[in-house]
Amino acid sequence: MSEYKSGFVTIIGRPNVGKSTFVNRVIGHKIAIMSDKAQTTRNKIQGVMTTDDAQIVFLDTPGIHKPKHKLGDYMMKVAKNTLSEIDAVMFMVNVNEEIGRGDEYIMEMLKTVKTPVFLVLNKIDLIHPDALMPKIEAYQKYMSFTEIIPISALEGLNIEHFLSVLKSYLPEGPQYYPDGQISDHPEQFVVSELIREKILETTSEEIPHSIGVNVERMIQESEDRVHIEATIYVERDSQKGIVIGKGGKKLKLIGQRARMDIEHLLGSKVYLELWVKVQKDWRNKSKFIKQMGYVEDE
């Protein structure tokens, strides 16, 4: 009988390459925010995948970018800190894009990493198969990788093969988390991320990344009903009006869409109350950033 494998794997890459989509795909539940807008992951999301022969803990990090505020500084520290004390690194790229300065910056960092580094070329469903090899050769000019594997996280293409290869590089070890646990984050954090995702989806380009969500209360009212109260923070009065919408229609739509995902996550009916408040320039206020749950590891 083969030994049980376990390990921690960091996923790193530029914004919007599909890191969160991959985590949600392999975990089987939505725990990481997915959006077509860059830099939506703000915290280190731990997704736990448990099988009969292995347990892999994926760290979905914020996309590497040039920080423009204190929250951005925090996001970059989170991403870089996950490169230490892990068992493997997934460097994920969008195969449909050219190599950018962000990719070059990441690869310079990865050259010092002593653990296996996998180049994961995501979104292969967007290119012709003949275009794949030139993309691989272009990345190989920068550094050597332990393995190079093309996938489509959205379509599920080649995911099982990648996981099989990844397991082969992980050490023998214990099952760190019990069966059924999919994340180390409290449910309140995941709920706040699901609400924030729906705000990004429904407000299009009208609202930038000045949105913050804090779950104030989460109470199990009965065996099959959870009451959640959450506050949406924006930085300007004009943004508050956009999120609420005419006659409160936009906020109602956000609540309806978020409630569906939250009920799927919790396996229970949800009564969701949302408020919108203005907290001017909150992304540059360290105390408020910590209050929102963005706290660095000790």
N, C-alpha and C positions, 0 to 999 in steps of 0.2 A: 504494500500500500504506500502511495506517495506521501511525503510529508506535507503538512499544512504550511502554506505560504502566506505572509502578511507583510504589509509595508505602507509607507506614506509616499505619495507621489505628488509633486508640485506641477501644476499646469501654468506655464508662463507664456506670454505673447503680447503682441500689440493689441490695442482695443479692437473689439468687434471681430475677432477671428473665429469665434465660436466656442470659447472655453466653457461658458455656462451651458450652452446647448449640449456639449459633450457630457458634462457632469449630470445634467438632467436625464440624458439618454441612458447612461450606464446605471444610474441609481434607480431609474424607473419612476421617480417622482420629481416634481418641480420644487427644487430647493434653492436654485440659483436664478437670479433675474435674467430674463432673455429679452433683448431689445435690439432694434436696428440702429440705435444710437450708441456711439462709442462711450467707453468709460462708465458703464452702468454698474459694474461690480465694485463696491466700495470697501468691502471687508473680505477677509479670508474665509471662504465658504468651505467647510469640511463636509464632503459627501462620502458616505460609507457604502461600499459595495461588498456584500458578503455572499459567497458561494460555498459549495460543499468542500472545496479544496483550497480556498483563499479568501482573504479579506484585504481589500485595497481601499485606503483612505485617500481620496483626492482632495487636494487643496486648490480651489479655483481662486486665482489671485486677480486683483485689479489689473487692467491692461497697462503696460508700460507707456507712459507719456510724460511730457514736460509739465510739472505742477504749476498751477496758476494761483493757488490759494493754499491755506493751511490744510484743508481737507485733502487736496491733491498731494501735499507732502506726506500726509499720513498714508494715503493709498500706495505711494511708491515705496515707503518703508515696509509696508505689509508685503508687497510683492517681492522685494529683495530679501527680506528676512526668511521667507519660506524656502530659500535655496540652501539653507543650512539644516543639518540634522534630518535629511530625508533620504529615501532609498532610491529614488529615480526622479528625473525631470522630464516633463513633456514640454518641448518647445513647439507650440502650435502656431502655424502660419496659415493665412488665407492663400491657397494655391492660385487663386484667380487674380491676385495682385502681385505687382513687382516687389522685389526686396527693397525695403525702405530704410531710412536711417534708424528708425526704432528697432527694426530687426537686427541691424548691424550692432547697435548698442547692446541688445540682449545677448547676441552671440559672443561679444567680447566678455560679458559677465560669465557666460556659461563655460568659457575656456578654462576657468579656474575651478569649476565644479568637478569633484572627484567621483561622484556617483554617475551611473549610466544616464546619458542624455539622448532622448528620442526626438527625432524631427518628425512631427506629425503634420502632414500636409492636408489640411481640412478643406472642405467644399469642392471635392473632386467632381461632384455632380454639375459644377458650373463650367468645366473645361472639357475640351476634346482629349481623349486618351493619348493622342500623339503629342500633346503639349506637356505631358507630365514629366517625361524624362529630362527635357531641357530645364525645367524648374528645379528638379532634384540636383542636377549638375551645378546649377547656379549657387545653391546653398552649400554644396560640398566644397566650393572654392573658398569659403570662409572658415570652415572648421570641419572636423570629422565627427560623425555621430555614431552612437552605439547601434542604432537601428533607424531606418527611414521608412515610414509607413504612411501611405495615403489613405484618407478616410473621408466620409461625409457624415458628420455628427447628426445633421438634420435628417438625412435619409436612412441613416443606420448602415451605410456601406462600409464593409471591412472592419467594423467595430469588434466583432468577435475574434477575428484574427489578431487584431492589435492587442486585445486583452490577453490572449493566449501567449503572445510574445512577451508582453510586459510581465506576466506572472513568472515566466521562466527566469527573469532577472531578479526577482524579489527573494529575500532571504527566508529561510524557514522561521516561523514565528507563531505567536499566539493570536487568538481572535481578540482584538482589543475592545470591540464593541459587541453587545449582545445581538442576536438575530432580531431583525426587524427595525433596528435603529439605523436611520439613514443620514443623520447629521449630528454634529456635536453642538450645534447652535440651539438655543432655547426656541420653542415654538413661536414666541413673540417676535423674535428677530425675523424668522422666515415669513411670518404673517406681514410684517412691515415691508419686507422686500416684495411680496406679492402685490401689495397695495401700490407701492412705488412703480412697479412694472406697469400696472394698468394706467397710472397717470401718464407715463411716458408714451404708452400706446394711444391713448385717447386725445392727448393734447398736441400730437405731431411736433412740429418745430416751434410751436408757440411757447413752450416751456423748456428752458435749458436744464442743466443739471443742478439747479438751485432748489430742487425738491428734496425735502427730508420727511420721513414718516416715523412717528413714535407711537407705539402701542401703549396706551395709558392703563387700560384694564383689560383683562381676559378672564372671564368668570364662567365656570361650568354651571349653568343655571339648572340643568336637569341632565338625565342620562344621555339625551340625544340633542342637546341644545347648548351652544356656547355664545355668550354675549361678549362682543369685542368693541372697545372704544379706542379710536385712534385719531391722532392729530397730524394733519398734513402741514408742514412748514414751507413757506415760500419767502423770498427776500424782498418782494415789492408788492404794493397794493394792486398794481395792474395784473400781476401774476395770480393773485388771489381771485380776482374776477374771472380770469380765464379758467382756473381749475373748477370754480363753482359753476360757471356757465349761466346762460340766461334762464332765469327761473329755477336755478339749481339743477338743470338737466345734466350738465357735464359731471358734476359730483355724484349724481344718482347713477349715471352710467358706470363711472369708476367703481362705485360701491357694488353694483350688480356683478360686474366682471370679476372683481376681487373676491367677492363672496363665493363664487363658484369654485375658484381655485382653492380657497381656504377650506371649504367644506370637503373637497377631495383630499386635501392634506390631513385634516383632522378626523375625517370619517364621521362627521357630525353636522347637524344643521347649525347655521351661524346667523346670529343677529348682529349686523355690523353698523356701527355709528361712526361717521366721519365728520371731523371739523377741519376748517382751514384757518391757519393763523399766519400773520406776517412776523418774521424774525429777521430784521434787516442784517444783511451781510453775515449770516450765520456760519457760512463755510470758513470764515476767518476768525471765528471765536472758539478758542481751544476748549473752554469750559462747556460750551453748548455742543460742540462736536462729540465730546465724551458723553454728555447727557443723551445723545442720540445713539450711543452704543458703539461708537468707533473708538475703541480703547486699545492701545498698543499692548502686545504681550510683554509680560515682565521679563 
